[in-house]
Amino acid sequence: MTVVLDLPPELERQLEAEALRRRQALPDCARTLIEERLAATPAAGQTITPVLHGAVGEYEGLPRGSVRELVALAASQGAPLCIDWDRLPTDPAPDEETGDEFLAWLREGRRDPDDNGRSGEP
């Protein structure tokens, strides 16, 4: 679908500034903003938890992408967009070993083979 918008000058300046901040082309930024707004709108009878913008400081200022851009980025990096939990390794299984056995396994995994057993305990 193609949409043509007649924006007031101030709103146009805000959109341009947001596109620059996100490092996106103007049409992509407009689409992303619409997607974000519609995703944050609950369906009839549903409620959502509000998102606190700026709540996580280390993410501020990072460029934001559209869903299409994020899917392409994940594919280019070989990153799955979903996880098959049944295929993940299950060791160590908490219900099959004691806490002491788990800690021994953890210490063994952290031991440097070149330190002759003098590694610091966790």
BELTA-V231261 format. One record per residue. N is the residue number from 0. RES is the residue in one letter. NEAR is the number of other C-alpha atoms within 8 Angstrom. Layout:
N_RES_NEAR + N_RES_NEAR
//
This chain:
0_M_2 + 1_T_3 + 2_V_4 + 3_V_4 + 4_L_4 + 5_D_4 + 6_L_6 + 7_P_6 + 8_P_6 + 9_E_6 + 10_L_8 + 11_E_9 + 12_R_8 + 13_Q_8 + 14_L_11 + 15_E_9 + 16_A_8 + 17_E_9 + 18_A_13 + 19_L_9 + 20_R_9 + 21_R_12 + 22_R_8 + 23_Q_11 + 24_A_8 + 25_L_9 + 26_P_6 + 27_D_9 + 28_C_15 + 29_A_10 + 30_R_9 + 31_T_11 + 32_L_8 + 33_I_8 + 34_E_9 + 35_E_8 + 36_R_8 + 37_L_7 + 38_A_7 + 39_A_7 + 40_T_7 + 41_P_9 + 42_A_6 + 43_A_4 + 44_G_5 + 45_Q_6 + 46_T_6 + 47_I_7 + 48_T_4 + 49_P_4 + 50_V_4 + 51_L_5 + 52_H_5 + 53_G_7 + 54_A_5 + 55_V_7 + 56_G_6 + 57_E_4 + 58_Y_7 + 59_E_7 + 60_G_6 + 61_L_6 + 62_P_8 + 63_R_6 + 64_G_11 + 65_S_11 + 66_V_7 + 67_R_7 + 68_E_8 + 69_L_9 + 70_V_9 + 71_A_8 + 72_L_8 + 73_A_11 + 74_A_9 + 75_S_7 + 76_Q_6 + 77_G_6 + 78_A_7 + 79_P_7 + 80_L_6 + 81_C_4 + 82_I_5 + 83_D_6 + 84_W_5 + 85_D_4 + 86_R_5 + 87_L_6 + 88_P_4 + 89_T_5 + 90_D_4 + 91_P_7 + 92_A_7 + 93_P_8 + 94_D_5 + 95_E_6 + 96_E_9 + 97_T_8 + 98_G_7 + 99_D_6 + 100_E_8 + 101_F_11 + 102_L_8 + 103_A_8 + 104_W_8 + 105_L_8 + 106_R_10 + 107_E_7 + 108_G_6 + 109_R_6 + 110_R_9 + 111_D_8 + 112_P_6 + 113_D_4 + 114_D_8 + 115_N_7 + 116_G_7 + 117_R_5 + 118_S_8 + 119_G_4 + 120_E_4 + 121_P_3
//
